[in-house]
Amino acid sequence: MQEKAFALNTIVTYSLKHRLKDYAQLMKFRLSLSVVFSSAMGYLLACKTGIVWADFINLCLGGLLIVGASNGINQIIERDYDKLMTRTENRPMATQRLGLVEASIFCLILGVSGVLFLGVYLNQLTGLLGLLSLISYAFVYTPLKRVTSWSVHVGAFPGATSPMIGWVAYTGTIDTGAIILFVFQLVWQFPHFWSIAWILNDDYKKAGYNMLPSKGGRNKNSALQSLLFAIALLPVCFAMYYFNYVGIYSTLLAAAVTLFFIYTAFALYRTLAIKEAKRLMFTSFFYFPVIFIAFLIDKL
């Protein structure tokens, strides 16, 4: 009897562990955390009199739930196409490890809870921004991916709201600082995402996606557009200084990081090589953490 009880307990523990892992994969937990980081930085940069820790925690938790719901709904809608791509074939919806009803209820709970956390415990404008980002990402950007490469431009808008949401969570209003942070992340997303699409272009084609800006795929036109958006980041760096949100030293550091980002985008334009797309992608991963932390240290 003891052996049977032990075996049953092992099975239950094993099943629970894998179920939680599937839920984490459905909401893209690690990716969601990176988005929450942007919101947290937006809140901290907006702070003038000190951190309200209850608000800060509610912001992070609510943001995590909303982004998780958005990612989960994306996988629910694309479950039949995810089966076709090597990168996504092992997702829980593609493999049917999670059922449609179960995943839908999970995402509904995440989304509603996230909006309530932001709208009730912070302010209504923050909750509205969170709701709009969820709807536009899950129900506008996701269906458009199979229709047009312009879906990337649509998807950039909900992606750019994360630092703005953090800023508005503190200020309660969309002011100049919120707009600058929104534009900053909006512009950055194009070379960031297109570098990923460049690397995964063949995989995307298996599912009928054309995510690069040019119909020709990996060509000079696509690389040029990435380069132009990278260059556009430079004046945005100085906008934070111009409106007296940060000092000159962090601004110069941000400009230096941006120049390197531009250099990696130019290298891709010059060579059209996948290895340069990978370098651009990895540079984009570190771009905002370095700049946000520099801005924050300068502000403190």
Buried (B, 14 or more C-beta within 10 A) or exposed (E): EEEEEEEEEEEEEEEEEEBEEBBBBBBBBEEBBBBBBBBBBBBBBBBEEEEBEEBBEBBBBBBBBBBBBBBBBBBBBBBEBBBBBEBBEEBBBBEEBBEEEBBBEBBEEBBBBBBBBBBEBBBEBBBBBBBBBBBBBBBBBBEBBEEEBEBBBBBBBBBBBBBBBBBBBBBBEBEEBBBBBBBBBBBBBBBBBBBBBBBBBEBBBBBEBBBBBBEEBBEEBBBBBBBBBBBBBBEBBBBBBEEEBBBEEBBBBBBEBBBBBBBBBBBBBEEBEBEBBBBBBEBBEEBBEBBBBBBBEBBE
